[in-house]
């Protein structure tokens, strides 16, 4: 059985979003939803519902993003104040 990065989707309040995807990305999203349905036994009726968990998973596993979040942001030209 294939190990996908996403597991079963939480039954969450629907969120309306509007996004324009290239046709190839949409086809891949539909294919991913089908694969997830087969492996988890939970049919995904709307592939768009995968977008949020995919983004969350991506950000949670992006080491550079995690490091950037830990590093204090300093405005350009404005020194950080100490103490």
PDB file with SEQRES, HELIX, SHEET and CRYST1 records, atoms N, CA, C and O in Angstrom:
SEQRES   1 A   83  UNK UNK UNK UNK UNK UNK UNK UNK UNK UNK UNK UNK UNK          
SEQRES   2 A   83  UNK UNK UNK UNK UNK UNK UNK UNK UNK UNK UNK UNK UNK          
SEQRES   3 A   83  UNK UNK UNK UNK UNK UNK UNK UNK UNK UNK UNK UNK UNK          
SEQRES   4 A   83  UNK UNK UNK UNK UNK UNK UNK UNK UNK UNK UNK UNK UNK          
SEQRES   5 A   83  UNK UNK UNK UNK UNK UNK UNK UNK UNK UNK UNK UNK UNK          
SEQRES   6 A   83  UNK UNK UNK UNK UNK UNK UNK UNK UNK UNK UNK UNK UNK          
SEQRES   7 A   83  UNK UNK UNK UNK UNK                                          
HELIX    1 AA1 UNK A   23  UNK A   40  1                                  18    
HELIX    2 AA2 UNK A   47  UNK A   49  5                                   3    
HELIX    3 AA3 UNK A   50  UNK A   61  1                                  12    
HELIX    4 AA4 UNK A   63  UNK A   70  1                                   8    
CRYST1    1.000    1.000    1.000  90.00  90.00  90.00 P 1           1          
ATOM      1  N   UNK A   1       0.843  -1.176   0.000  1.00  0.00           N  
ATOM      2  CA  UNK A   1       0.000   0.000   0.000  1.00  0.00           C  
ATOM      3  C   UNK A   1       0.891   1.243   0.000  1.00  0.00           C  
ATOM      4  O   UNK A   1       1.918   1.279   0.677  1.00  0.00           O  
ATOM      5  N   UNK A   2       0.498   2.237  -0.747  1.00  0.00           N  
ATOM      6  CA  UNK A   2       1.257   3.475  -0.865  1.00  0.00           C  
ATOM      7  C   UNK A   2       1.079   4.324   0.383  1.00  0.00           C  
ATOM      8  O   UNK A   2      -0.024   4.428   0.919  1.00  0.00           O  
ATOM      9  N   UNK A   3       2.167   4.931   0.845  1.00  0.00           N  
ATOM     10  CA  UNK A   3       2.132   5.815   2.014  1.00  0.00           C  
ATOM     11  C   UNK A   3       2.082   7.255   1.513  1.00  0.00           C  
ATOM     12  O   UNK A   3       3.101   7.799   1.086  1.00  0.00           O  
ATOM     13  N   UNK A   4       0.896   7.878   1.562  1.00  0.00           N  
ATOM     14  CA  UNK A   4       0.739   9.261   1.135  1.00  0.00           C  
ATOM     15  C   UNK A   4       1.061  10.194   2.292  1.00  0.00           C  
ATOM     16  O   UNK A   4       0.974   9.796   3.454  1.00  0.00           O  
ATOM     17  N   UNK A   5       1.430  11.424   1.985  1.00  0.00           N  
ATOM     18  CA  UNK A   5       1.759  12.396   3.027  1.00  0.00           C  
ATOM     19  C   UNK A   5       0.525  12.831   3.804  1.00  0.00           C  
ATOM     20  O   UNK A   5       0.634  13.197   4.974  1.00  0.00           O  
ATOM     21  N   UNK A   6      -0.652  12.797   3.172  1.00  0.00           N  
ATOM     22  CA  UNK A   6      -1.875  13.184   3.856  1.00  0.00           C  
ATOM     23  C   UNK A   6      -2.587  11.948   4.362  1.00  0.00           C  
ATOM     24  O   UNK A   6      -2.611  10.912   3.698  1.00  0.00           O  
ATOM     25  N   UNK A   7      -3.162  12.067   5.538  1.00  0.00           N  
ATOM     26  CA  UNK A   7      -3.984  11.010   6.083  1.00  0.00           C  
ATOM     27  C   UNK A   7      -5.438  11.387   5.920  1.00  0.00           C  
ATOM     28  O   UNK A   7      -5.763  12.262   5.118  1.00  0.00           O  
ATOM     29  N   UNK A   8      -6.321  10.743   6.667  1.00  0.00           N  
ATOM     30  CA  UNK A   8      -7.744  11.081   6.581  1.00  0.00           C  
ATOM     31  C   UNK A   8      -7.966  12.555   6.913  1.00  0.00           C  
ATOM     32  O   UNK A   8      -7.298  13.117   7.781  1.00  0.00           O  
ATOM     33  N   UNK A   9      -8.904  13.164   6.215  1.00  0.00           N  
ATOM     34  CA  UNK A   9      -9.198  14.578   6.433  1.00  0.00           C  
ATOM     35  C   UNK A   9     -10.108  14.750   7.637  1.00  0.00           C  
ATOM     36  O   UNK A   9     -11.048  13.980   7.834  1.00  0.00           O  
ATOM     37  N   UNK A  10      -9.820  15.763   8.439  1.00  0.00           N  
ATOM     38  CA  UNK A  10     -10.674  16.070   9.581  1.00  0.00           C  
ATOM     39  C   UNK A  10     -12.001  16.605   9.066  1.00  0.00           C  
ATOM     40  O   UNK A  10     -12.051  17.349   8.087  1.00  0.00           O  
ATOM     41  N   UNK A  11     -13.073  16.213   9.744  1.00  0.00           N  
ATOM     42  CA  UNK A  11     -14.387  16.729   9.371  1.00  0.00           C  
ATOM     43  C   UNK A  11     -14.472  18.138   9.932  1.00  0.00           C  
ATOM     44  O   UNK A  11     -14.787  18.331  11.106  1.00  0.00           O  
ATOM     45  N   UNK A  12     -14.193  19.108   9.095  1.00  0.00           N  
ATOM     46  CA  UNK A  12     -14.066  20.490   9.525  1.00  0.00           C  
ATOM     47  C   UNK A  12     -15.104  21.341   8.810  1.00  0.00           C  
ATOM     48  O   UNK A  12     -15.641  20.944   7.776  1.00  0.00           O  
ATOM     49  N   UNK A  13     -15.376  22.497   9.361  1.00  0.00           N  
ATOM     50  CA  UNK A  13     -16.308  23.426   8.735  1.00  0.00           C  
ATOM     51  C   UNK A  13     -15.768  23.803   7.360  1.00  0.00           C  
ATOM     52  O   UNK A  13     -14.604  24.186   7.241  1.00  0.00           O  
ATOM     53  N   UNK A  14     -16.590  23.703   6.327  1.00  0.00           N  
ATOM     54  CA  UNK A  14     -16.119  24.036   4.976  1.00  0.00           C  
ATOM     55  C   UNK A  14     -15.679  25.495   4.871  1.00  0.00           C  
ATOM     56  O   UNK A  14     -16.259  26.388   5.489  1.00  0.00           O  
ATOM     57  N   UNK A  15     -14.660  25.701   4.089  1.00  0.00           N  
ATOM     58  CA  UNK A  15     -14.137  27.041   3.840  1.00  0.00           C  
ATOM     59  C   UNK A  15     -14.233  27.298   2.349  1.00  0.00           C  
ATOM     60  O   UNK A  15     -13.782  26.483   1.544  1.00  0.00           O  
ATOM     61  N   UNK A  16     -14.809  28.410   1.982  1.00  0.00           N  
ATOM     62  CA  UNK A  16     -14.922  28.741   0.575  1.00  0.00           C  
ATOM     63  C   UNK A  16     -13.634  29.426   0.138  1.00  0.00           C  
ATOM     64  O   UNK A  16     -13.167  30.363   0.785  1.00  0.00           O  
ATOM     65  N   UNK A  17     -13.069  28.953  -0.958  1.00  0.00           N  
ATOM     66  CA  UNK A  17     -11.895  29.605  -1.492  1.00  0.00           C  
ATOM     67  C   UNK A  17     -11.992  29.648  -2.999  1.00  0.00           C  
ATOM     68  O   UNK A  17     -12.660  28.828  -3.630  1.00  0.00           O  
ATOM     69  N   UNK A  18     -11.325  30.601  -3.542  1.00  0.00           N  
ATOM     70  CA  UNK A  18     -11.301  30.757  -4.984  1.00  0.00           C  
ATOM     71  C   UNK A  18      -9.841  30.772  -5.406  1.00  0.00           C  
ATOM     72  O   UNK A  18      -9.069  31.641  -4.999  1.00  0.00           O  
ATOM     73  N   UNK A  19      -9.478  29.802  -6.221  1.00  0.00           N  
ATOM     74  CA  UNK A  19      -8.096  29.700  -6.660  1.00  0.00           C  
ATOM     75  C   UNK A  19      -8.098  29.220  -8.098  1.00  0.00           C  
ATOM     76  O   UNK A  19      -8.925  28.395  -8.487  1.00  0.00           O  
ATOM     77  N   UNK A  20      -7.187  29.727  -8.867  1.00  0.00           N  
ATOM     78  CA  UNK A  20      -7.057  29.323 -10.266  1.00  0.00           C  
ATOM     79  C   UNK A  20      -5.840  28.420 -10.376  1.00  0.00           C  
ATOM     80  O   UNK A  20      -4.722  28.830 -10.064  1.00  0.00           O  
ATOM     81  N   UNK A  21      -6.062  27.195 -10.821  1.00  0.00           N  
ATOM     82  CA  UNK A  21      -4.985  26.222 -10.955  1.00  0.00           C  
ATOM     83  C   UNK A  21      -4.732  25.912 -12.420  1.00  0.00           C  
ATOM     84  O   UNK A  21      -5.661  25.915 -13.228  1.00  0.00           O  
ATOM     85  N   UNK A  22      -3.491  25.646 -12.763  1.00  0.00           N  
ATOM     86  CA  UNK A  22      -3.231  25.135 -14.105  1.00  0.00           C  
ATOM     87  C   UNK A  22      -3.933  23.778 -14.247  1.00  0.00           C  
ATOM     88  O   UNK A  22      -4.099  23.055 -13.265  1.00  0.00           O  
ATOM     89  N   UNK A  23      -4.336  23.444 -15.454  1.00  0.00           N  
ATOM     90  CA  UNK A  23      -5.059  22.196 -15.691  1.00  0.00           C  
ATOM     91  C   UNK A  23      -4.272  20.985 -15.214  1.00  0.00           C  
ATOM     92  O   UNK A  23      -4.857  20.040 -14.684  1.00  0.00           O  
ATOM     93  N   UNK A  24      -2.960  20.998 -15.394  1.00  0.00           N  
ATOM     94  CA  UNK A  24      -2.152  19.855 -14.963  1.00  0.00           C  
ATOM     95  C   UNK A  24      -2.181  19.683 -13.447  1.00  0.00           C  
ATOM     96  O   UNK A  24      -2.221  18.556 -12.953  1.00  0.00           O  
ATOM     97  N   UNK A  25      -2.162  20.787 -12.709  1.00  0.00           N  
ATOM     98  CA  UNK A  25      -2.216  20.715 -11.248  1.00  0.00           C  
ATOM     99  C   UNK A  25      -3.588  20.198 -10.815  1.00  0.00           C  
ATOM    100  O   UNK A  25      -3.684  19.396  -9.886  1.00  0.00           O  
ATOM    101  N   UNK A  26      -4.638  20.652 -11.479  1.00  0.00           N  
ATOM    102  CA  UNK A  26      -5.983  20.183 -11.138  1.00  0.00           C  
ATOM    103  C   UNK A  26      -6.110  18.683 -11.391  1.00  0.00           C  
ATOM    104  O   UNK A  26      -6.689  17.967 -10.574  1.00  0.00           O  
ATOM    105  N   UNK A  27      -5.584  18.208 -12.498  1.00  0.00           N  
ATOM    106  CA  UNK A  27      -5.633  16.771 -12.790  1.00  0.00           C  
ATOM    107  C   UNK A  27      -4.878  15.991 -11.710  1.00  0.00           C  
ATOM    108  O   UNK A  27      -5.337  14.941 -11.260  1.00  0.00           O  
ATOM    109  N   UNK A  28      -3.724  16.506 -11.299  1.00  0.00           N  
ATOM    110  CA  UNK A  28      -2.954  15.843 -10.243  1.00  0.00           C  
ATOM    111  C   UNK A  28      -3.704  15.871  -8.912  1.00  0.00           C  
ATOM    112  O   UNK A  28      -3.655  14.899  -8.158  1.00  0.00           O  
ATOM    113  N   UNK A  29      -4.387  16.955  -8.619  1.00  0.00           N  
ATOM    114  CA  UNK A  29      -5.160  17.068  -7.388  1.00  0.00           C  
ATOM    115  C   UNK A  29      -6.297  16.045  -7.380  1.00  0.00           C  
ATOM    116  O   UNK A  29      -6.544  15.399  -6.362  1.00  0.00           O  
ATOM    117  N   UNK A  30      -6.983  15.898  -8.505  1.00  0.00           N  
ATOM    118  CA  UNK A  30      -8.055  14.914  -8.624  1.00  0.00           C  
ATOM    119  C   UNK A  30      -7.484  13.501  -8.459  1.00  0.00           C  
ATOM    120  O   UNK A  30      -8.065  12.673  -7.759  1.00  0.00           O  
ATOM    121  N   UNK A  31      -6.351  13.231  -9.102  1.00  0.00           N  
ATOM    122  CA  UNK A  31      -5.715  11.919  -8.990  1.00  0.00           C  
ATOM    123  C   UNK A  31      -5.281  11.647  -7.546  1.00  0.00           C  
ATOM    124  O   UNK A  31      -5.413  10.524  -7.060  1.00  0.00           O  
ATOM    125  N   UNK A  32      -4.768  12.668  -6.866  1.00  0.00           N  
ATOM    126  CA  UNK A  32      -4.359  12.511  -5.466  1.00  0.00           C  
ATOM    127  C   UNK A  32      -5.577  12.191  -4.606  1.00  0.00           C  
ATOM    128  O   UNK A  32      -5.513  11.322  -3.737  1.00  0.00           O  
ATOM    129  N   UNK A  33      -6.687  12.891  -4.846  1.00  0.00           N  
ATOM    130  CA  UNK A  33      -7.922  12.644  -4.085  1.00  0.00           C  
ATOM    131  C   UNK A  33      -8.384  11.205  -4.281  1.00  0.00           C  
ATOM    132  O   UNK A  33      -8.816  10.554  -3.330  1.00  0.00           O  
ATOM    133  N   UNK A  34      -8.294  10.712  -5.508  1.00  0.00           N  
ATOM    134  CA  UNK A  34      -8.683   9.323  -5.781  1.00  0.00           C  
ATOM    135  C   UNK A  34      -7.756   8.348  -5.047  1.00  0.00           C  
ATOM    136  O   UNK A  34      -8.222   7.376  -4.453  1.00  0.00           O  
ATOM    137  N   UNK A  35      -6.466   8.604  -5.088  1.00  0.00           N  
ATOM    138  CA  UNK A  35      -5.504   7.741  -4.406  1.00  0.00           C  
ATOM    139  C   UNK A  35      -5.729   7.773  -2.899  1.00  0.00           C  
ATOM    140  O   UNK A  35      -5.663   6.737  -2.238  1.00  0.00           O  
ATOM    141  N   UNK A  36      -5.994   8.952  -2.357  1.00  0.00           N  
ATOM    142  CA  UNK A  36      -6.248   9.076  -0.924  1.00  0.00           C  
ATOM    143  C   UNK A  36      -7.511   8.315  -0.543  1.00  0.00           C  
ATOM    144  O   UNK A  36      -7.559   7.660   0.498  1.00  0.00           O  
ATOM    145  N   UNK A  37      -8.522   8.403  -1.379  1.00  0.00           N  
ATOM    146  CA  UNK A  37      -9.757   7.670  -1.125  1.00  0.00           C  
ATOM    147  C   UNK A  37      -9.536   6.171  -1.105  1.00  0.00           C  
ATOM    148  O   UNK A  37     -10.098   5.465  -0.268  1.00  0.00           O  
ATOM    149  N   UNK A  38      -8.712   5.681  -2.031  1.00  0.00           N  
ATOM    150  CA  UNK A  38      -8.423   4.245  -2.084  1.00  0.00           C  
ATOM    151  C   UNK A  38      -7.626   3.789  -0.865  1.00  0.00           C  
ATOM    152  O   UNK A  38      -7.905   2.729  -0.305  1.00  0.00           O  
ATOM    153  N   UNK A  39      -6.637   4.582  -0.450  1.00  0.00           N  
ATOM    154  CA  UNK A  39      -5.756   4.147   0.642  1.00  0.00           C  
ATOM    155  C   UNK A  39      -6.361   4.372   2.026  1.00  0.00           C  
ATOM    156  O   UNK A  39      -6.067   3.623   2.957  1.00  0.00           O  
ATOM    157  N   UNK A  40      -7.199   5.393   2.169  1.00  0.00           N  
ATOM    158  CA  UNK A  40      -7.761   5.697   3.494  1.00  0.00           C  
ATOM    159  C   UNK A  40      -9.160   5.131   3.682  1.00  0.00           C  
ATOM    160  O   UNK A  40      -9.652   5.045   4.807  1.00  0.00           O  
ATOM    161  N   UNK A  41      -9.801   4.746   2.588  1.00  0.00           N  
ATOM    162  CA  UNK A  41     -11.173   4.265   2.678  1.00  0.00           C  
ATOM    163  C   UNK A  41     -12.166   5.394   2.874  1.00  0.00           C  
ATOM    164  O   UNK A  41     -13.348   5.148   3.116  1.00  0.00           O  
ATOM    165  N   UNK A  42     -11.701   6.622   2.773  1.00  0.00           N  
ATOM    166  CA  UNK A  42     -12.534   7.811   2.943  1.00  0.00           C  
ATOM    167  C   UNK A  42     -12.570   8.535   1.606  1.00  0.00           C  
ATOM    168  O   UNK A  42     -11.587   9.151   1.196  1.00  0.00           O  
ATOM    169  N   UNK A  43     -13.709   8.457   0.932  1.00  0.00           N  
ATOM    170  CA  UNK A  43     -13.829   9.105  -0.371  1.00  0.00           C  
ATOM    171  C   UNK A  43     -13.726  10.622  -0.212  1.00  0.00           C  
ATOM    172  O   UNK A  43     -14.296  11.202   0.712  1.00  0.00           O  
ATOM    173  N   UNK A  44     -13.002  11.241  -1.112  1.00  0.00           N  
ATOM    174  CA  UNK A  44     -12.879  12.697  -1.117  1.00  0.00           C  
ATOM    175  C   UNK A  44     -13.800  13.206  -2.220  1.00  0.00           C  
ATOM    176  O   UNK A  44     -13.501  13.072  -3.406  1.00  0.00           O  
ATOM    177  N   UNK A  45     -14.935  13.798  -1.806  1.00  0.00           N  
ATOM    178  CA  UNK A  45     -15.932  14.232  -2.785  1.00  0.00           C  
ATOM    179  C   UNK A  45     -15.501  15.492  -3.528  1.00  0.00           C  
ATOM    180  O   UNK A  45     -15.898  15.707  -4.673  1.00  0.00           O  
ATOM    181  N   UNK A  46     -14.688  16.326  -2.878  1.00  0.00           N  
ATOM    182  CA  UNK A  46     -14.251  17.577  -3.496  1.00  0.00           C  
ATOM    183  C   UNK A  46     -12.735  17.694  -3.345  1.00  0.00           C  
ATOM    184  O   UNK A  46     -12.248  17.975  -2.250  1.00  0.00           O  
ATOM    185  N   UNK A  47     -11.979  17.484  -4.430  1.00  0.00           N  
ATOM    186  CA  UNK A  47     -10.520  17.562  -4.341  1.00  0.00           C  
ATOM    187  C   UNK A  47     -10.010  18.892  -3.787  1.00  0.00           C  
ATOM    188  O   UNK A  47      -8.911  18.936  -3.235  1.00  0.00           O  
ATOM    189  N   UNK A  48     -10.773  19.969  -3.918  1.00  0.00           N  
ATOM    190  CA  UNK A  48     -10.341  21.267  -3.392  1.00  0.00           C  
ATOM    191  C   UNK A  48     -10.148  21.207  -1.879  1.00  0.00           C  
ATOM    192  O   UNK A  48      -9.399  22.005  -1.317  1.00  0.00           O  
ATOM    193  N   UNK A  49     -10.827  20.254  -1.212  1.00  0.00           N  
ATOM    194  CA  UNK A  49     -10.673  20.129   0.239  1.00  0.00           C  
ATOM    195  C   UNK A  49      -9.293  19.626   0.624  1.00  0.00           C  
ATOM    196  O   UNK A  49      -8.925  19.670   1.798  1.00  0.00           O  
ATOM    197  N   UNK A  50      -8.530  19.151  -0.339  1.00  0.00           N  
ATOM    198  CA  UNK A  50      -7.169  18.700  -0.063  1.00  0.00           C  
ATOM    199  C   UNK A  50      -6.174  19.853   0.007  1.00  0.00           C  
ATOM    200  O   UNK A  50      -5.094  19.705   0.579  1.00  0.00           O  
ATOM    201  N   UNK A  51      -6.523  20.982  -0.562  1.00  0.00           N  
ATOM    202  CA  UNK A  51      -5.570  22.085  -0.691  1.00  0.00           C  
ATOM    203  C   UNK A  51      -5.077  22.566   0.672  1.00  0.00           C  
ATOM    204  O   UNK A  51      -3.873  22.727   0.867  1.00  0.00           O  
ATOM    205  N   UNK A  52      -5.984  22.796   1.613  1.00  0.00           N  
ATOM    206  CA  UNK A  52      -5.569  23.306   2.933  1.00  0.00           C  
ATOM    207  C   UNK A  52      -4.677  22.311   3.658  1.00  0.00           C  
ATOM    208  O   UNK A  52      -3.608  22.703   4.126  1.00  0.00           O  
ATOM    209  N   UNK A  53      -5.068  21.014   3.777  1.00  0.00           N  
ATOM    210  CA  UNK A  53      -4.160  20.097   4.462  1.00  0.00           C  
ATOM    211  C   UNK A  53      -2.822  19.939   3.745  1.00  0.00           C  
ATOM    212  O   UNK A  53      -1.795  19.728   4.390  1.00  0.00           O  
ATOM    213  N   UNK A  54      -2.827  20.040   2.428  1.00  0.00           N  
ATOM    214  CA  UNK A  54      -1.561  19.947   1.686  1.00  0.00           C  
ATOM    215  C   UNK A  54      -0.660  21.126   2.020  1.00  0.00           C  
ATOM    216  O   UNK A  54       0.537  20.955   2.247  1.00  0.00           O  
ATOM    217  N   UNK A  55      -1.231  22.308   2.051  1.00  0.00           N  
ATOM    218  CA  UNK A  55      -0.441  23.498   2.385  1.00  0.00           C  
ATOM    219  C   UNK A  55       0.052  23.414   3.829  1.00  0.00           C  
ATOM    220  O   UNK A  55       1.205  23.735   4.116  1.00  0.00           O  
ATOM    221  N   UNK A  56      -0.833  22.978   4.741  1.00  0.00           N  
ATOM    222  CA  UNK A  56      -0.423  22.835   6.140  1.00  0.00           C  
ATOM    223  C   UNK A  56       0.726  21.836   6.265  1.00  0.00           C  
ATOM    224  O   UNK A  56       1.700  22.094   6.973  1.00  0.00           O  
ATOM    225  N   UNK A  57       0.617  20.708   5.585  1.00  0.00           N  
ATOM    226  CA  UNK A  57       1.654  19.673   5.641  1.00  0.00           C  
ATOM    227  C   UNK A  57       2.961  20.200   5.049  1.00  0.00           C  
ATOM    228  O   UNK A  57       4.042  19.969   5.590  1.00  0.00           O  
ATOM    229  N   UNK A  58       2.838  20.911   3.929  1.00  0.00           N  
ATOM    230  CA  UNK A  58       4.020  21.479   3.278  1.00  0.00           C  
ATOM    231  C   UNK A  58       4.742  22.428   4.231  1.00  0.00           C  
ATOM    232  O   UNK A  58       5.958  22.336   4.401  1.00  0.00           O  
ATOM    233  N   UNK A  59       3.996  23.335   4.849  1.00  0.00           N  
ATOM    234  CA  UNK A  59       4.625  24.305   5.746  1.00  0.00           C  
ATOM    235  C   UNK A  59       5.180  23.642   6.997  1.00  0.00           C  
ATOM    236  O   UNK A  59       6.221  24.054   7.510  1.00  0.00           O  
ATOM    237  N   UNK A  60       4.494  22.618   7.491  1.00  0.00           N  
ATOM    238  CA  UNK A  60       4.956  21.932   8.698  1.00  0.00           C  
ATOM    239  C   UNK A  60       6.248  21.166   8.468  1.00  0.00           C  
ATOM    240  O   UNK A  60       7.007  20.939   9.410  1.00  0.00           O  
ATOM    241  N   UNK A  61       6.510  20.765   7.227  1.00  0.00           N  
ATOM    242  CA  UNK A  61       7.705  19.972   6.944  1.00  0.00           C  
ATOM    243  C   UNK A  61       8.793  20.759   6.218  1.00  0.00           C  
ATOM    244  O   UNK A  61       9.815  20.189   5.834  1.00  0.00           O  
ATOM    245  N   UNK A  62       8.588  22.049   6.028  1.00  0.00           N  
ATOM    246  CA  UNK A  62       9.573  22.888   5.345  1.00  0.00           C  
ATOM    247  C   UNK A  62      10.548  23.437   6.385  1.00  0.00           C  
ATOM    248  O   UNK A  62      10.211  24.348   7.141  1.00  0.00           O  
ATOM    249  N   UNK A  63      11.743  22.885   6.417  1.00  0.00           N  
ATOM    250  CA  UNK A  63      12.727  23.274   7.439  1.00  0.00           C  
ATOM    251  C   UNK A  63      13.126  24.738   7.344  1.00  0.00           C  
ATOM    252  O   UNK A  63      13.304  25.402   8.365  1.00  0.00           O  
ATOM    253  N   UNK A  64      13.267  25.245   6.127  1.00  0.00           N  
ATOM    254  CA  UNK A  64      13.651  26.651   5.963  1.00  0.00           C  
ATOM    255  C   UNK A  64      12.558  27.565   6.506  1.00  0.00           C  
ATOM    256  O   UNK A  64      12.853  28.598   7.108  1.00  0.00           O  
ATOM    257  N   UNK A  65      11.292  27.188   6.295  1.00  0.00           N  
ATOM    258  CA  UNK A  65      10.177  27.978   6.811  1.00  0.00           C  
ATOM    259  C   UNK A  65      10.180  27.951   8.340  1.00  0.00           C  
ATOM    260  O   UNK A  65       9.996  28.986   8.980  1.00  0.00           O  
ATOM    261  N   UNK A  66      10.386  26.781   8.918  1.00  0.00           N  
ATOM    262  CA  UNK A  66      10.425  26.666  10.379  1.00  0.00           C  
ATOM    263  C   UNK A  66      11.549  27.522  10.955  1.00  0.00           C  
ATOM    264  O   UNK A  66      11.368  28.196  11.969  1.00  0.00           O  
ATOM    265  N   UNK A  67      12.701  27.491  10.305  1.00  0.00           N  
ATOM    266  CA  UNK A  67      13.835  28.294  10.761  1.00  0.00           C  
ATOM    267  C   UNK A  67      13.518  29.778  10.644  1.00  0.00           C  
ATOM    268  O   UNK A  67      13.831  30.558  11.543  1.00  0.00           O  
ATOM    269  N   UNK A  68      12.893  30.169   9.527  1.00  0.00           N  
ATOM    270  CA  UNK A  68      12.541  31.580   9.331  1.00  0.00           C  
ATOM    271  C   UNK A  68      11.536  32.049  10.386  1.00  0.00           C  
ATOM    272  O   UNK A  68      11.581  33.202  10.813  1.00  0.00           O  
ATOM    273  N   UNK A  69      10.650  31.178  10.798  1.00  0.00           N  
ATOM    274  CA  UNK A  69       9.670  31.552  11.823  1.00  0.00           C  
ATOM    275  C   UNK A  69      10.322  31.730  13.185  1.00  0.00           C  
ATOM    276  O   UNK A  69       9.878  32.546  13.993  1.00  0.00           O  
ATOM    277  N   UNK A  70      11.382  30.960  13.436  1.00  0.00           N  
ATOM    278  CA  UNK A  70      12.085  31.084  14.720  1.00  0.00           C  
ATOM    279  C   UNK A  70      12.988  32.304  14.768  1.00  0.00           C  
ATOM    280  O   UNK A  70      13.260  32.837  15.844  1.00  0.00           O  
ATOM    281  N   UNK A  71      13.454  32.748  13.608  1.00  0.00           N  
ATOM    282  CA  UNK A  71      14.368  33.870  13.529  1.00  0.00           C  
ATOM    283  C   UNK A  71      13.577  35.175  13.603  1.00  0.00           C  
ATOM    284  O   UNK A  71      12.650  35.380  12.819  1.00  0.00           O  
ATOM    285  N   UNK A  72      13.933  36.059  14.538  1.00  0.00           N  
ATOM    286  CA  UNK A  72      13.216  37.338  14.623  1.00  0.00           C  
ATOM    287  C   UNK A  72      13.355  38.141  13.331  1.00  0.00           C  
ATOM    288  O   UNK A  72      14.428  38.212  12.733  1.00  0.00           O  
ATOM    289  N   UNK A  73      12.258  38.732  12.927  1.00  0.00           N  
ATOM    290  CA  UNK A  73      12.269  39.543  11.722  1.00  0.00           C  
ATOM    291  C   UNK A  73      12.726  40.949  12.087  1.00  0.00           C  
ATOM    292  O   UNK A  73      12.227  41.551  13.038  1.00  0.00           O  
ATOM    293  N   UNK A  74      13.681  41.460  11.319  1.00  0.00           N  
ATOM    294  CA  UNK A  74      14.215  42.788  11.571  1.00  0.00           C  
ATOM    295  C   UNK A  74      13.882  43.651  10.367  1.00  0.00           C  
ATOM    296  O   UNK A  74      14.206  43.303   9.232  1.00  0.00           O  
ATOM    297  N   UNK A  75      13.227  44.787  10.624  1.00  0.00           N  
ATOM    298  CA  UNK A  75      12.891  45.695   9.535  1.00  0.00           C  
ATOM    299  C   UNK A  75      14.161  46.261   8.928  1.00  0.00           C  
ATOM    300  O   UNK A  75      15.141  46.503   9.632  1.00  0.00           O  
ATOM    301  N   UNK A  76      14.143  46.468   7.639  1.00  0.00           N  
ATOM    302  CA  UNK A  76      15.307  47.008   6.944  1.00  0.00           C  
ATOM    303  C   UNK A  76      15.653  48.393   7.477  1.00  0.00           C  
ATOM    304  O   UNK A  76      14.813  49.293   7.494  1.00  0.00           O  
ATOM    305  N   UNK A  77      16.886  48.548   7.907  1.00  0.00           N  
ATOM    306  CA  UNK A  77      17.357  49.858   8.351  1.00  0.00           C  
ATOM    307  C   UNK A  77      16.965  50.225   9.767  1.00  0.00           C  
ATOM    308  O   UNK A  77      17.369  51.283  10.249  1.00  0.00           O  
ATOM    309  N   UNK A  78      16.198  49.399  10.449  1.00  0.00           N  
ATOM    310  CA  UNK A  78      15.783  49.696  11.811  1.00  0.00           C  
ATOM    311  C   UNK A  78      16.458  48.688  12.732  1.00  0.00           C  
ATOM    312  O   UNK A  78      16.116  47.505  12.715  1.00  0.00           O  
ATOM    313  N   UNK A  79      17.408  49.144  13.531  1.00  0.00           N  
ATOM    314  CA  UNK A  79      18.117  48.204  14.424  1.00  0.00           C  
ATOM    315  C   UNK A  79      17.178  47.659  15.482  1.00  0.00           C  
ATOM    316  O   UNK A  79      16.260  48.347  15.929  1.00  0.00           O  
ATOM    317  N   UNK A  80      17.421  46.397  15.884  1.00  0.00           N  
ATOM    318  CA  UNK A  80      16.639  45.792  16.959  1.00  0.00           C  
ATOM    319  C   UNK A  80      17.013  46.461  18.268  1.00  0.00           C  
ATOM    320  O   UNK A  80      18.180  46.769  18.512  1.00  0.00           O  
ATOM    321  N   UNK A  81      16.023  46.679  19.097  1.00  0.00           N  
ATOM    322  CA  UNK A  81      16.279  47.271  20.410  1.00  0.00           C  
ATOM    323  C   UNK A  81      16.515  46.155  21.405  1.00  0.00           C  
ATOM    324  O   UNK A  81      15.817  45.140  21.401  1.00  0.00           O  
ATOM    325  N   UNK A  82      17.483  46.350  22.238  1.00  0.00           N  
ATOM    326  CA  UNK A  82      17.749  45.355  23.280  1.00  0.00           C  
ATOM    327  C   UNK A  82      17.329  45.922  24.623  1.00  0.00           C  
ATOM    328  O   UNK A  82      17.374  47.125  24.880  1.00  0.00           O  
ATOM    329  N   UNK A  83      16.913  44.972  25.471  1.00  0.00           N  
ATOM    330  CA  UNK A  83      16.686  45.306  26.833  1.00  0.00           C  
ATOM    331  C   UNK A  83      15.486  45.981  27.184  1.00  0.00           C  
ATOM    332  O   UNK A  83      15.267  46.281  28.357  1.00  0.00           O  
TER     333      UNK A  83                                                      
END                                                                             
